Every structure is written in C-alpha cells, then in structure tokens.
Amino acid sequence: MWKALSVGLVLGATAALAQAPSATDAEPRGPDNDPNQIICENQTEIGSRLSRRRVCRTRREWEELRLETRKTTERVQSFKITCERPPCG
C-alpha cells in the first residue's frame, strides 16, 4: 500500500513540474509577438452543428476579447443574490 501511495505521489509531482510554465514561456518571442498580426479562427455558429464562420482579428484584439470575457465570467461567478424577505434560498 505504501509503495503504491509513494509511486502516486512521485508521478503527481512529476506531472505538476512538467506542466508548470516557466518565465520564458510567458514572454512572446520571434515573429509571434507582433500585436498587429491577423489571426483567423473558425467558430461554430450557436444553435447549429454544421454552420461555421471565419473570424479574423489582430493578435491585440484577440487578447482584449479574452481579457474582457474573463472579467465578465469572474463578475458573474462572484455575483451574490441577496434576499430581503422569505422564501429565498
């Protein structure tokens, strides 16, 4: 039992170290750091399994969209409903 537990801990620690991002990964390098580079993605239309559309934006616009989406998600998840009179949750 102890052998299985110790092997599991070693494998878990190894996986965590392998996935940990290094400081150099956070810094863009080469031609990939151009904020004006156009990047296109194929997005599935909501409500359809087959319809797709191609969306093209600059690297800077994609990053701003990701940040805004993250802010909205965090705001919605931290929203607390207050109840002034029963019956409330």
C-alpha positions, 0 to 999 in steps of 0.5 A: 500500500505504501509503495503504491501511495509513494509511486502516486505521489512521485508521478503527481509531482512529476506531472505538476513540474512538467506542466508548470510554465516557466518565465520564458514561456510567458514572454512572446518571442520571434515573429509571434509577438507582433500585436498587429498580426491577423489571426483567423479562427473558425467558430461554430455558429450557436444553435447549429452543428454544421454552420461555421464562420471565419473570424479574423482579428489582430493578435491585440484584439484577440487578447482584449476579447479574452481579457474582457470575457474573463472579467465578465465570467469572474463578475458573474461567478462572484455575483451574490443574490441577496434576499430581503424577505422569505422564501429565498434560498 
